Amino acid sequence: MDRILFGDNQFFGVNHISDEKSRQQLIKFKNDAVILETLATANAAGVGTFMCTTYARIGSIAQAMKDNPSKYSNYKIYPCMPYAHKYANAVTELGMLGALKSYMPGNIFSTALKGGMAFISKDYVKMMELMVDAEMKMFEGINTPVIFLQNVVTDLLLGLQAYELLAAFHAYVQKKYQAEAGFITMNLPALSEALHKVGIHQPIICTSFNKEGFRMSGGREAYEAVLKQNNCRIIAMQIFGGGFIDPKEAVSYIKNLNGVESILFGASSSANIKQTVAWINA
Amino acid sequence: MNKVKLALIGLGKMGLSHLSIAGAHPEVQIVGACDTSVMVTDFLKKFTPFPCFDNYKKMIAEAKPAAVIVAVPTKYHFEIIEYLLQQKIHVFCEKPFTLSHAESQQLTALAAENNLVNQVGYHNRFLGTFIEMSRLIKAGVLQELHHFTAESYGPVVTKPHQDTWRSNANEGGGCLYDYASHVIDLVNNSLGNIENISGCLLKKIYSKNVEDAVYSLVQLESGLTGVLSVNWSDSTYRKMTTQITIEGANGKIIADATELKLFLKAPVKNEKYTAGWNIQSVGALQSPVDFYLRGEEYSAQFDYFIAAVKGLEPNAINTFAQATYTDKAIQLMKQFN
Protein backbone atom coordinates (compact mmCIF):
# COMPACT_ATOMS: atom_id res chain seq x y z
CA MET A 1 0.00 0.00 0.00
CA ASP A 2 1.11 3.55 -0.68
CA ARG A 3 2.13 5.71 2.25
CA ILE A 4 -0.60 8.26 1.44
CA LEU A 5 -4.16 7.42 0.35
CA PHE A 6 -6.71 9.94 -0.87
CA GLY A 7 -10.21 9.76 0.64
CA ASP A 8 -13.61 10.73 -0.74
CA ASN A 9 -15.62 12.22 2.14
CA GLN A 10 -15.21 15.78 0.89
CA PHE A 11 -16.73 14.86 -2.49
CA PHE A 12 -19.97 13.58 -1.00
CA GLY A 13 -20.60 16.01 1.80
CA VAL A 14 -19.56 13.62 4.54
CA ASN A 15 -18.31 15.92 7.22
CA HIS A 16 -18.18 14.66 10.78
CA ILE A 17 -17.96 18.02 12.45
CA SER A 18 -20.08 20.40 10.42
CA ASP A 19 -23.32 19.99 8.51
CA GLU A 20 -22.77 23.43 7.07
CA LYS A 21 -19.40 22.47 5.52
CA SER A 22 -21.03 19.34 4.27
CA ARG A 23 -23.49 21.34 2.18
CA GLN A 24 -20.77 23.62 0.82
CA GLN A 25 -18.84 20.55 -0.30
CA LEU A 26 -21.88 19.03 -2.00
CA ILE A 27 -22.29 22.27 -3.95
CA LYS A 28 -18.62 22.44 -4.90
CA PHE A 29 -18.45 18.85 -6.10
CA LYS A 30 -21.81 18.73 -7.84
CA ASN A 31 -20.17 17.96 -11.17
CA ASP A 32 -18.01 14.89 -11.63
CA ALA A 33 -15.49 16.99 -13.54
CA VAL A 34 -14.58 18.83 -10.34
CA ILE A 35 -14.01 15.52 -8.54
CA LEU A 36 -11.82 14.26 -11.38
CA GLU A 37 -9.87 17.49 -11.37
CA THR A 38 -9.23 17.14 -7.63
CA LEU A 39 -8.13 13.53 -8.10
CA ALA A 40 -5.72 14.69 -10.79
CA THR A 41 -4.32 17.26 -8.37
CA ALA A 42 -3.81 14.56 -5.75
CA ASN A 43 -2.18 12.32 -8.34
CA ALA A 44 0.18 15.09 -9.39
CA ALA A 45 1.09 15.54 -5.72
CA GLY A 46 2.12 11.87 -5.68
CA VAL A 47 -1.07 10.35 -4.24
CA GLY A 48 -2.10 7.61 -6.66
CA THR A 49 -4.61 5.67 -4.59
CA PHE A 50 -8.23 6.76 -4.19
CA MET A 51 -10.14 5.12 -1.37
CA CYS A 52 -13.85 5.55 -1.91
CA THR A 53 -17.26 4.43 -0.75
CA THR A 54 -19.46 2.72 -3.32
CA TYR A 55 -21.84 5.62 -3.91
CA ALA A 56 -23.73 5.48 -7.18
CA ARG A 57 -21.77 8.53 -8.35
CA ILE A 58 -18.46 6.71 -7.98
CA GLY A 59 -19.66 4.63 -10.94
CA SER A 60 -19.33 7.59 -13.29
CA ILE A 61 -15.97 8.56 -11.78
CA ALA A 62 -14.73 5.02 -12.41
CA GLN A 63 -16.10 5.19 -15.95
CA ALA A 64 -14.28 8.46 -16.61
CA MET A 65 -11.06 6.82 -15.44
CA LYS A 66 -11.60 3.90 -17.79
CA ASP A 67 -12.28 6.30 -20.65
CA ASN A 68 -8.94 8.05 -20.06
CA PRO A 69 -6.46 5.22 -19.60
CA SER A 70 -3.47 7.41 -20.38
CA LYS A 71 -4.39 9.80 -17.60
CA TYR A 72 -5.37 7.26 -14.95
CA SER A 73 -3.46 4.09 -15.84
CA ASN A 74 -1.34 4.31 -12.69
CA TYR A 75 -4.36 5.02 -10.54
CA LYS A 76 -5.57 2.52 -7.96
CA ILE A 77 -8.98 2.50 -6.31
CA TYR A 78 -9.68 0.98 -2.91
CA PRO A 79 -13.46 0.45 -2.87
CA CYS A 80 -15.21 0.61 0.52
CA MET A 81 -18.55 -1.13 0.74
CA PRO A 82 -21.40 -0.90 1.35
CA TYR A 83 -22.66 2.67 1.40
CA ALA A 84 -24.65 2.10 4.57
CA HIS A 85 -27.20 4.93 4.51
CA LYS A 86 -28.47 3.67 1.17
CA TYR A 87 -29.40 0.38 2.82
CA ALA A 88 -30.51 1.89 6.12
CA ASN A 89 -32.96 4.23 4.40
CA ALA A 90 -34.18 1.33 2.27
CA VAL A 91 -34.82 -0.76 5.39
CA THR A 92 -36.83 2.06 6.94
CA GLU A 93 -38.83 2.38 3.74
CA LEU A 94 -39.15 -1.22 2.54
CA GLY A 95 -38.41 -3.38 5.56
CA MET A 96 -35.51 -5.76 5.94
CA LEU A 97 -36.52 -8.26 3.27
CA GLY A 98 -37.75 -5.58 0.89
CA ALA A 99 -34.44 -3.76 1.11
CA LEU A 100 -32.51 -6.97 0.52
CA LYS A 101 -34.62 -7.75 -2.52
CA SER A 102 -34.25 -4.28 -3.97
CA TYR A 103 -30.47 -4.35 -3.65
CA MET A 104 -29.80 -7.82 -4.93
CA PRO A 105 -27.86 -7.56 -8.19
CA GLY A 106 -29.96 -6.51 -11.17
CA ASN A 107 -33.26 -7.58 -9.81
CA ILE A 108 -34.20 -10.62 -7.85
CA PHE A 109 -35.48 -12.49 -10.90
CA SER A 110 -32.46 -12.07 -13.11
CA THR A 111 -30.30 -13.66 -10.44
CA ALA A 112 -32.96 -16.26 -9.73
CA LEU A 113 -30.60 -19.19 -9.86
CA LYS A 114 -27.84 -17.98 -7.58
CA GLY A 115 -29.89 -15.50 -5.58
CA GLY A 116 -32.98 -17.67 -5.39
CA MET A 117 -30.87 -20.44 -4.00
CA ALA A 118 -29.39 -18.07 -1.46
CA PHE A 119 -32.83 -17.13 -0.24
CA ILE A 120 -34.16 -20.62 0.01
CA SER A 121 -31.17 -22.14 1.73
CA LYS A 122 -30.60 -19.00 3.83
CA ASP A 123 -27.04 -19.10 2.66
CA TYR A 124 -25.91 -15.85 4.20
CA VAL A 125 -22.36 -16.13 2.93
CA LYS A 126 -23.65 -16.44 -0.62
CA MET A 127 -25.87 -13.42 -0.09
CA MET A 128 -22.87 -11.44 1.12
CA GLU A 129 -20.97 -12.55 -1.98
CA LEU A 130 -23.80 -11.44 -4.27
CA MET A 131 -23.85 -8.05 -2.62
CA VAL A 132 -20.07 -7.69 -2.93
CA ASP A 133 -20.37 -8.50 -6.64
CA ALA A 134 -23.13 -5.93 -7.06
CA GLU A 135 -21.03 -3.24 -5.43
CA MET A 136 -17.91 -4.23 -7.41
CA LYS A 137 -19.62 -4.00 -10.78
CA MET A 138 -18.74 -0.34 -11.23
CA PHE A 139 -15.03 -1.08 -10.84
CA GLU A 140 -14.69 -3.61 -13.66
CA GLY A 141 -11.44 -2.91 -15.50
CA ILE A 142 -9.96 -0.83 -12.68
CA ASN A 143 -7.09 -1.83 -10.44
CA THR A 144 -8.62 -2.51 -6.98
CA PRO A 145 -5.90 -4.24 -4.95
CA VAL A 146 -7.63 -3.75 -1.59
CA ILE A 147 -11.39 -3.98 -1.03
CA PHE A 148 -12.77 -2.65 2.25
CA LEU A 149 -15.74 -3.45 4.41
CA GLN A 150 -17.21 -0.20 5.79
CA ASN A 151 -17.03 0.35 9.52
CA VAL A 152 -20.77 0.18 10.08
CA VAL A 153 -20.80 -3.42 8.83
CA THR A 154 -17.42 -4.42 10.26
CA ASP A 155 -18.37 -3.09 13.67
CA LEU A 156 -21.92 -4.48 13.55
CA LEU A 157 -20.49 -7.95 12.92
CA LEU A 158 -17.79 -7.36 15.53
CA GLY A 159 -20.36 -6.57 18.22
CA LEU A 160 -22.50 -9.53 17.14
CA GLN A 161 -19.35 -11.66 17.42
CA ALA A 162 -20.02 -12.92 13.88
CA TYR A 163 -16.29 -13.08 13.22
CA GLU A 164 -16.69 -15.87 10.66
CA LEU A 165 -18.46 -13.49 8.31
CA LEU A 166 -15.50 -11.13 8.46
CA ALA A 167 -13.32 -14.10 7.52
CA ALA A 168 -15.75 -15.03 4.73
CA PHE A 169 -15.48 -11.53 3.26
CA HIS A 170 -11.70 -11.76 3.48
CA ALA A 171 -11.68 -15.11 1.69
CA TYR A 172 -14.14 -14.06 -1.00
CA VAL A 173 -12.41 -10.88 -2.19
CA GLN A 174 -9.17 -12.83 -2.36
CA LYS A 175 -10.72 -15.65 -4.37
CA LYS A 176 -12.96 -13.61 -6.68
CA TYR A 177 -11.01 -10.38 -7.10
CA GLN A 178 -7.46 -11.44 -6.23
CA ALA A 179 -7.57 -8.54 -3.80
CA GLU A 180 -6.71 -8.12 -0.15
CA ALA A 181 -9.59 -7.48 2.20
CA GLY A 182 -9.47 -4.40 4.35
CA PHE A 183 -11.61 -3.60 7.36
CA ILE A 184 -12.64 -0.12 8.40
CA THR A 185 -13.42 0.16 12.09
CA MET A 186 -13.92 2.50 15.01
CA ASN A 187 -12.83 -0.27 17.37
CA LEU A 188 -9.26 -1.22 16.50
CA PRO A 189 -8.26 -3.16 19.63
CA ALA A 190 -11.36 -5.37 19.59
CA LEU A 191 -11.27 -5.90 15.81
CA SER A 192 -7.60 -6.84 15.72
CA GLU A 193 -8.25 -9.48 18.36
CA ALA A 194 -11.30 -10.82 16.49
CA LEU A 195 -9.58 -11.02 13.09
CA HIS A 196 -6.62 -12.88 14.55
CA LYS A 197 -9.04 -15.24 16.28
CA VAL A 198 -10.43 -16.32 12.90
CA GLY A 199 -6.96 -16.77 11.45
CA ILE A 200 -6.48 -13.61 9.39
CA HIS A 201 -2.79 -12.79 9.55
CA GLN A 202 -1.57 -9.22 9.19
CA PRO A 203 -5.09 -7.91 8.46
CA ILE A 204 -5.39 -4.54 6.75
CA ILE A 205 -7.30 -2.30 9.15
CA CYS A 206 -8.29 1.29 8.48
CA THR A 207 -9.13 3.08 11.69
CA SER A 208 -9.45 6.51 13.31
CA PHE A 209 -6.06 7.52 14.65
CA ASN A 210 -5.35 11.00 15.97
CA LYS A 211 -3.65 12.71 18.84
CA GLU A 212 -6.94 13.63 20.56
CA GLY A 213 -8.31 10.09 20.71
CA PHE A 214 -11.36 11.13 18.62
CA ARG A 215 -13.44 8.07 17.58
CA MET A 216 -10.80 5.76 19.08
CA SER A 217 -12.96 3.41 21.17
CA GLY A 218 -11.12 2.16 24.19
CA GLY A 219 -8.74 5.12 24.09
CA ARG A 220 -5.57 6.21 22.33
CA GLU A 221 -3.29 4.14 24.54
CA ALA A 222 -5.08 0.92 23.64
CA TYR A 223 -4.68 1.83 19.95
CA GLU A 224 -0.99 2.56 20.32
CA ALA A 225 -0.60 -0.78 22.11
CA VAL A 226 -2.03 -2.54 19.02
CA LEU A 227 0.65 -0.89 16.87
CA LYS A 228 3.34 -2.31 19.15
CA GLN A 229 2.08 -5.85 18.56
CA ASN A 230 3.09 -5.42 14.94
CA ASN A 231 0.47 -7.88 13.69
CA CYS A 232 -1.77 -5.58 11.60
CA ARG A 233 -1.26 -3.35 8.58
CA ILE A 234 -2.72 -0.08 9.78
CA ILE A 235 -4.19 2.75 7.73
CA ALA A 236 -4.80 5.82 9.88
CA MET A 237 -7.94 7.81 9.07
CA GLN A 238 -9.60 10.83 10.71
CA ILE A 239 -6.12 12.06 11.55
CA PHE A 240 -7.51 15.60 11.90
CA GLY A 241 -10.30 14.35 14.17
CA GLY A 242 -12.73 15.39 11.45
CA GLY A 243 -11.14 18.83 11.41
CA PHE A 244 -10.94 20.09 14.96
CA ILE A 245 -7.26 19.21 15.53
CA ASP A 246 -4.54 21.60 14.37
CA PRO A 247 -3.52 20.04 11.02
CA LYS A 248 0.23 20.40 11.36
CA GLU A 249 0.24 18.88 14.83
CA ALA A 250 -2.13 16.15 13.65
CA VAL A 251 0.23 15.11 10.84
CA SER A 252 3.28 15.33 13.07
CA TYR A 253 1.66 12.91 15.56
CA ILE A 254 0.60 10.34 12.99
CA LYS A 255 3.66 10.30 10.74
CA ASN A 256 5.95 9.58 13.67
CA LEU A 257 3.94 6.60 14.92
CA ASN A 258 5.71 3.33 14.28
CA GLY A 259 3.38 0.76 12.83
CA VAL A 260 1.14 3.05 10.79
CA GLU A 261 1.68 1.88 7.22
CA SER A 262 -0.57 4.34 5.40
CA ILE A 263 -2.27 7.64 6.06
CA LEU A 264 -5.69 8.38 4.57
CA PHE A 265 -6.83 11.96 4.18
CA GLY A 266 -9.20 13.93 2.03
CA ALA A 267 -9.16 17.59 1.09
CA SER A 268 -11.07 19.83 -1.29
CA SER A 269 -8.53 22.43 -2.29
CA SER A 270 -5.34 22.00 -4.21
CA ALA A 271 -3.45 23.99 -1.57
CA ASN A 272 -4.60 21.74 1.28
CA ILE A 273 -3.78 18.59 -0.65
CA LYS A 274 -0.26 19.77 -1.45
CA GLN A 275 0.33 21.05 2.07
CA THR A 276 -0.78 17.82 3.76
CA VAL A 277 1.31 15.68 1.40
CA ALA A 278 4.31 17.90 2.05
CA TRP A 279 3.88 17.62 5.82
CA ILE A 280 3.60 13.83 5.66
CA ASN A 281 6.64 13.52 3.40
CA ALA A 282 8.76 16.05 5.29
CA MET B 1 -19.37 -7.65 39.63
CA ASN B 2 -21.94 -9.91 38.02
CA LYS B 3 -22.85 -9.25 34.42
CA VAL B 4 -26.31 -7.90 33.65
CA LYS B 5 -28.44 -10.60 32.04
CA LEU B 6 -29.96 -8.92 29.01
CA ALA B 7 -32.44 -10.03 26.35
CA LEU B 8 -33.73 -8.31 23.22
CA ILE B 9 -37.17 -8.40 21.66
CA GLY B 10 -37.31 -7.24 18.04
CA LEU B 11 -34.30 -7.60 15.75
CA GLY B 12 -34.90 -5.13 12.95
CA LYS B 13 -32.53 -2.31 12.12
CA MET B 14 -32.54 -0.87 15.64
CA GLY B 15 -32.70 -4.23 17.40
CA LEU B 16 -29.64 -5.60 15.59
CA SER B 17 -27.76 -2.41 16.30
CA HIS B 18 -28.61 -2.70 20.02
CA LEU B 19 -27.65 -6.37 19.99
CA SER B 20 -24.24 -5.55 18.52
CA ILE B 21 -23.58 -2.77 21.03
CA ALA B 22 -24.75 -5.02 23.87
CA GLY B 23 -22.66 -7.90 22.54
CA ALA B 24 -19.54 -5.78 22.88
CA HIS B 25 -20.34 -4.58 26.40
CA PRO B 26 -18.07 -6.25 28.98
CA GLU B 27 -20.67 -6.06 31.76
CA VAL B 28 -23.51 -7.60 29.78
CA GLN B 29 -24.43 -11.21 29.18
CA ILE B 30 -26.90 -11.69 26.35
CA VAL B 31 -29.26 -14.43 27.43
CA GLY B 32 -31.74 -14.17 24.58
CA ALA B 33 -32.60 -12.52 21.29
CA CYS B 34 -36.15 -12.80 20.01
CA ASP B 35 -37.80 -12.11 16.67
CA THR B 36 -40.56 -13.69 14.66
CA SER B 37 -38.50 -13.46 11.47
CA VAL B 38 -36.76 -16.78 10.86
CA MET B 39 -34.45 -15.01 8.43
CA VAL B 40 -32.90 -13.02 11.28
CA THR B 41 -32.84 -15.65 14.00
CA ASP B 42 -31.35 -18.25 11.65
CA PHE B 43 -28.61 -15.79 10.82
CA LEU B 44 -27.87 -15.19 14.49
CA LYS B 45 -27.97 -18.89 15.33
CA LYS B 46 -25.48 -19.61 12.62
CA PHE B 47 -22.96 -16.84 13.27
CA THR B 48 -23.34 -15.60 16.83
CA PRO B 49 -23.26 -17.17 20.30
CA PHE B 50 -26.63 -15.66 21.31
CA PRO B 51 -29.57 -17.91 22.24
CA CYS B 52 -32.48 -17.14 19.87
CA PHE B 53 -36.22 -17.32 20.40
CA ASP B 54 -39.35 -16.65 18.36
CA ASN B 55 -41.65 -16.15 21.36
CA TYR B 56 -40.80 -13.52 23.92
CA LYS B 57 -42.76 -15.02 26.80
CA LYS B 58 -40.95 -18.29 26.32
CA MET B 59 -37.65 -16.41 26.23
CA ILE B 60 -38.40 -14.57 29.48
CA ALA B 61 -39.37 -17.80 31.20
CA GLU B 62 -36.31 -19.70 30.04
CA ALA B 63 -33.59 -17.05 29.91
CA LYS B 64 -34.68 -15.05 32.97
CA PRO B 65 -33.19 -11.70 31.93
CA ALA B 66 -32.82 -8.87 34.45
CA ALA B 67 -33.24 -6.30 31.68
CA VAL B 68 -34.79 -6.28 28.21
CA ILE B 69 -34.45 -4.07 25.15
CA VAL B 70 -37.73 -3.72 23.24
CA ALA B 71 -37.29 -2.78 19.57
CA VAL B 72 -40.46 -4.08 17.93
CA PRO B 73 -42.87 -1.86 15.96
CA THR B 74 -44.37 0.71 18.33
CA LYS B 75 -47.84 -0.84 18.17
CA TYR B 76 -46.60 -3.80 20.23
CA HIS B 77 -44.74 -1.75 22.85
CA PHE B 78 -47.57 -1.50 25.37
CA GLU B 79 -48.43 -5.17 25.54
CA ILE B 80 -44.82 -6.34 25.74
CA ILE B 81 -43.56 -3.68 28.15
CA GLU B 82 -46.53 -4.21 30.47
CA TYR B 83 -45.71 -7.92 30.59
CA LEU B 84 -42.01 -7.25 31.27
CA LEU B 85 -42.73 -4.80 34.07
CA GLN B 86 -45.13 -7.28 35.66
CA GLN B 87 -42.27 -9.79 35.60
CA LYS B 88 -40.10 -7.18 37.42
CA ILE B 89 -37.75 -6.69 34.48
CA HIS B 90 -35.93 -3.42 33.70
CA VAL B 91 -36.87 -2.07 30.28
CA PHE B 92 -35.16 -0.06 27.57
CA CYS B 93 -37.53 0.56 24.70
CA GLU B 94 -37.12 2.15 21.31
CA LYS B 95 -38.82 5.44 20.54
CA PRO B 96 -41.58 6.48 20.38
CA PHE B 97 -42.71 5.03 23.71
CA THR B 98 -46.30 4.01 22.85
CA LEU B 99 -49.03 5.09 20.45
CA SER B 100 -51.24 6.57 23.19
CA HIS B 101 -50.61 9.03 25.95
CA ALA B 102 -52.85 7.06 28.33
CA GLU B 103 -50.95 3.82 27.77
CA SER B 104 -47.64 5.61 28.28
CA GLN B 105 -48.91 6.97 31.60
CA GLN B 106 -49.99 3.50 32.65
CA LEU B 107 -46.57 2.00 31.91
CA THR B 108 -44.79 4.88 33.64
CA ALA B 109 -46.83 4.22 36.78
CA LEU B 110 -46.22 0.49 36.60
CA ALA B 111 -42.43 0.97 36.28
CA ALA B 112 -42.43 3.36 39.23
CA GLU B 113 -44.55 1.02 41.37
CA ASN B 114 -42.11 -1.80 40.79
CA ASN B 115 -39.05 0.41 41.10
CA LEU B 116 -37.72 -0.66 37.73
CA VAL B 117 -35.20 1.11 35.51
CA ASN B 118 -36.94 2.48 32.43
CA GLN B 119 -35.49 4.27 29.42
CA VAL B 120 -36.57 5.20 25.90
CA GLY B 121 -34.16 5.43 22.95
CA TYR B 122 -34.12 9.16 22.26
CA HIS B 123 -30.39 9.00 21.55
CA ASN B 124 -29.96 12.69 20.66
CA ARG B 125 -29.92 13.43 24.36
CA PHE B 126 -26.58 11.63 24.62
CA LEU B 127 -24.99 13.80 21.93
CA GLY B 128 -22.34 16.22 23.16
CA THR B 129 -23.74 19.18 21.23
CA PHE B 130 -27.30 18.80 22.53
CA ILE B 131 -26.07 18.10 26.07
CA GLU B 132 -24.12 21.38 25.97
CA MET B 133 -27.14 23.17 24.48
CA SER B 134 -29.35 22.00 27.35
CA ARG B 135 -26.73 22.97 29.90
CA LEU B 136 -26.44 26.48 28.44
CA ILE B 137 -30.22 26.94 28.51
CA LYS B 138 -30.41 25.74 32.11
CA ALA B 139 -27.57 28.07 33.06
CA GLY B 140 -29.57 30.92 31.54
CA VAL B 141 -26.83 32.21 29.23
CA LEU B 142 -29.41 33.43 26.71
CA GLN B 143 -31.43 35.08 29.52
CA GLU B 144 -35.11 35.44 28.61
CA LEU B 145 -35.99 33.14 25.71
CA HIS B 146 -37.96 34.58 22.78
CA HIS B 147 -38.47 31.79 20.29
CA PHE B 148 -37.17 28.45 19.07
CA THR B 149 -37.14 26.51 15.81
CA ALA B 150 -36.75 22.73 15.94
CA GLU B 151 -36.09 21.01 12.64
CA SER B 152 -35.32 17.57 11.31
CA TYR B 153 -34.90 16.50 7.70
CA GLY B 154 -33.86 13.34 5.94
CA PRO B 155 -34.32 11.14 2.86
CA VAL B 156 -36.49 8.23 4.09
CA VAL B 157 -39.45 8.32 1.68
CA THR B 158 -38.33 10.00 -1.52
CA LYS B 159 -40.70 8.33 -3.97
CA PRO B 160 -44.19 6.80 -3.87
CA HIS B 161 -43.91 3.47 -2.09
CA GLN B 162 -45.43 1.75 0.88
CA ASP B 163 -44.72 -1.65 2.17
CA THR B 164 -43.85 -1.71 5.84
CA TRP B 165 -45.28 -0.94 9.26
CA ARG B 166 -43.65 2.45 8.96
CA SER B 167 -46.20 3.39 6.33
CA ASN B 168 -49.07 2.55 8.66
CA ALA B 169 -49.96 5.11 11.32
CA ASN B 170 -51.78 2.53 13.43
CA GLU B 171 -48.51 0.66 13.87
CA GLY B 172 -46.46 3.75 14.65
CA GLY B 173 -45.47 4.67 11.13
CA GLY B 174 -45.22 8.10 9.57
CA CYS B 175 -42.99 11.10 9.94
CA LEU B 176 -44.65 12.25 13.17
CA TYR B 177 -43.86 9.07 15.12
CA ASP B 178 -40.59 8.27 13.42
CA TYR B 179 -38.83 11.61 12.88
CA ALA B 180 -40.77 14.35 14.68
CA SER B 181 -40.78 12.41 17.96
CA HIS B 182 -37.01 13.01 18.22
CA VAL B 183 -37.42 16.75 17.79
CA ILE B 184 -40.37 16.97 20.19
CA ASP B 185 -38.40 15.04 22.80
CA LEU B 186 -35.39 17.36 22.44
CA VAL B 187 -37.61 20.42 22.82
CA ASN B 188 -39.41 18.92 25.83
CA ASN B 189 -36.21 18.09 27.63
CA SER B 190 -34.09 21.11 26.82
CA LEU B 191 -36.69 23.91 26.82
CA GLY B 192 -39.75 22.55 28.63
CA ASN B 193 -42.70 20.34 27.81
CA ILE B 194 -44.98 21.20 24.93
CA GLU B 195 -48.42 22.01 26.31
CA ASN B 196 -50.42 23.52 23.48
CA ILE B 197 -50.51 23.18 19.73
CA SER B 198 -51.48 26.44 18.03
CA GLY B 199 -51.30 24.99 14.55
CA CYS B 200 -50.24 21.76 12.91
CA LEU B 201 -49.95 20.56 9.33
CA LEU B 202 -49.43 16.86 8.74
CA LYS B 203 -48.54 16.75 5.05
CA LYS B 204 -48.41 13.85 2.70
CA ILE B 205 -45.76 14.14 0.01
CA TYR B 206 -45.22 10.61 -1.34
CA SER B 207 -46.95 8.37 1.19
CA LYS B 208 -50.62 7.51 0.82
CA ASN B 209 -51.45 6.54 4.39
CA VAL B 210 -49.12 8.58 6.56
CA GLU B 211 -47.70 12.08 6.69
CA ASP B 212 -44.25 12.75 5.27
CA ALA B 213 -43.89 16.15 6.92
CA VAL B 214 -44.96 17.83 10.15
CA TYR B 215 -45.10 21.61 10.52
CA SER B 216 -46.37 22.92 13.81
CA LEU B 217 -46.62 25.99 16.01
CA VAL B 218 -46.25 24.95 19.62
CA GLN B 219 -46.38 26.47 23.07
CA LEU B 220 -44.49 25.18 26.11
CA GLU B 221 -45.59 25.07 29.76
CA SER B 222 -43.45 28.14 30.37
CA GLY B 223 -45.35 30.07 27.69
CA LEU B 224 -42.39 30.02 25.30
CA THR B 225 -43.47 29.45 21.71
CA GLY B 226 -41.70 27.94 18.75
CA VAL B 227 -41.90 26.22 15.41
CA LEU B 228 -41.43 22.57 14.51
CA SER B 229 -40.47 21.73 10.95
CA VAL B 230 -39.87 18.08 10.13
CA ASN B 231 -39.74 16.36 6.74
CA TRP B 232 -38.52 12.83 6.01
CA SER B 233 -38.91 13.20 2.23
CA ASP B 234 -36.05 15.64 1.76
CA SER B 235 -33.44 14.34 -0.68
CA THR B 236 -31.05 17.20 -0.01
CA TYR B 237 -30.00 15.43 3.18
CA ARG B 238 -27.79 12.36 3.21
CA LYS B 239 -29.16 11.15 6.54
CA MET B 240 -31.40 12.36 9.32
CA THR B 241 -30.30 15.82 10.36
CA THR B 242 -31.74 17.53 13.41
CA GLN B 243 -31.21 21.16 14.35
CA ILE B 244 -32.47 23.35 17.17
CA THR B 245 -32.25 27.13 17.06
CA ILE B 246 -33.00 29.06 20.24
CA GLU B 247 -33.25 32.83 20.42
CA GLY B 248 -32.99 34.79 23.63
CA ALA B 249 -32.34 38.26 24.99
CA ASN B 250 -28.60 37.62 25.18
CA GLY B 251 -28.08 35.82 21.87
CA LYS B 252 -28.75 32.65 20.00
CA ILE B 253 -27.86 28.95 20.00
CA ILE B 254 -27.85 26.79 16.88
CA ALA B 255 -27.17 23.13 17.66
CA ASP B 256 -27.09 20.01 15.54
CA ALA B 257 -25.38 16.64 15.88
CA THR B 258 -22.07 17.95 14.62
CA GLU B 259 -21.76 21.48 15.90
CA LEU B 260 -22.90 23.93 18.53
CA LYS B 261 -22.91 27.58 17.52
CA LEU B 262 -23.47 30.12 20.24
CA PHE B 263 -23.82 33.86 19.64
CA LEU B 264 -23.56 35.94 22.78
CA LYS B 265 -24.36 39.65 22.92
CA ALA B 266 -22.52 39.90 26.22
CA PRO B 267 -20.23 37.32 27.86
CA VAL B 268 -21.65 35.37 30.80
CA LYS B 269 -19.89 34.95 34.15
CA ASN B 270 -18.27 31.55 34.71
CA GLU B 271 -18.70 30.54 31.07
CA LYS B 272 -15.74 30.17 28.71
CA TYR B 273 -17.70 31.59 25.78
CA THR B 274 -16.99 35.12 24.59
CA ALA B 275 -19.14 37.82 22.96
CA GLY B 276 -19.98 37.11 19.31
CA TRP B 277 -19.99 33.69 17.68
CA ASN B 278 -18.53 30.67 19.51
CA ILE B 279 -18.23 27.42 17.55
CA GLN B 280 -17.81 24.05 19.28
CA SER B 281 -17.53 20.87 17.27
CA VAL B 282 -18.88 17.55 18.52
CA GLY B 283 -15.32 16.26 18.55
CA ALA B 284 -14.50 18.59 21.39
CA LEU B 285 -17.83 18.09 23.22
CA GLN B 286 -18.45 14.35 23.00
CA SER B 287 -17.25 11.92 25.64
CA PRO B 288 -15.58 8.84 24.14
CA VAL B 289 -17.20 5.40 24.33
CA ASP B 290 -15.73 1.91 24.67
CA PHE B 291 -17.45 0.49 21.60
CA TYR B 292 -18.57 2.57 18.64
CA LEU B 293 -21.11 1.35 16.11
CA ARG B 294 -23.02 4.25 14.59
CA GLY B 295 -22.44 7.26 16.77
CA GLU B 296 -21.25 7.73 20.33
CA GLU B 297 -24.80 8.53 21.42
CA TYR B 298 -26.10 5.01 20.73
CA SER B 299 -23.37 3.42 22.84
CA ALA B 300 -23.66 6.10 25.53
CA GLN B 301 -27.42 5.59 26.00
CA PHE B 302 -26.91 1.85 26.35
CA ASP B 303 -23.99 2.28 28.78
CA TYR B 304 -26.22 4.59 30.80
CA PHE B 305 -29.06 2.06 30.89
CA ILE B 306 -26.75 -0.72 32.05
CA ALA B 307 -25.20 1.55 34.68
CA ALA B 308 -28.71 2.43 35.92
CA VAL B 309 -29.63 -1.26 36.14
CA LYS B 310 -26.49 -1.77 38.21
CA GLY B 311 -27.46 1.16 40.41
CA LEU B 312 -24.49 3.27 39.29
CA GLU B 313 -26.54 5.94 37.52
CA PRO B 314 -29.81 7.52 38.67
CA ASN B 315 -32.07 6.57 35.70
CA ALA B 316 -32.88 10.20 35.08
CA ILE B 317 -32.37 10.60 31.32
CA ASN B 318 -35.01 9.51 28.78
CA THR B 319 -37.30 7.98 31.39
CA PHE B 320 -40.75 6.62 30.60
CA ALA B 321 -42.16 9.68 32.37
CA GLN B 322 -40.31 12.04 30.04
CA ALA B 323 -41.22 10.03 26.95
CA THR B 324 -44.85 10.17 28.06
CA TYR B 325 -44.78 13.95 27.62
CA THR B 326 -43.45 13.40 24.11
CA ASP B 327 -46.30 11.00 23.38
CA LYS B 328 -48.72 13.60 24.74
CA ALA B 329 -47.42 16.22 22.29
CA ILE B 330 -47.66 13.72 19.41
CA GLN B 331 -51.26 13.02 20.37
CA LEU B 332 -52.07 16.75 20.51
CA MET B 333 -50.65 17.19 17.01
CA LYS B 334 -52.72 14.29 15.69
CA GLN B 335 -55.86 15.62 17.35
CA PHE B 336 -55.29 19.04 15.84
CA ASN B 337 -55.73 17.53 12.37
Interface residues (C-beta under 8 A of the other chain):
Chain A: F12 G13 V14 N15 H16 I17 S18 D19 E20 S22 H85 A88 N89 V91 T92 E93 L94 G95 M96 L97 G98 K122 Y124 V152 D155 L156 L157 L158 G159 L160 Q161 A162 E164 L165 M186 N187 A190 E212 G213 F214 R215 M216 S217 G218 G219 G241 G242 G243 F244 I245
Chain B: G12 K13 L16 S17 L19 S20 I21 A22 G23 A24 S37 V38 M39 V40 D42 F43 L44 K46 F47 T48 P49 F50 G154 P155 V156 V157 H161 D163 T164 W165 R166 D178 R238 K239 T241 Q243 D256 A257 T258 E259 S281 V282 G283 A284 P288 V289 D290 F291 Y292 L293 R294
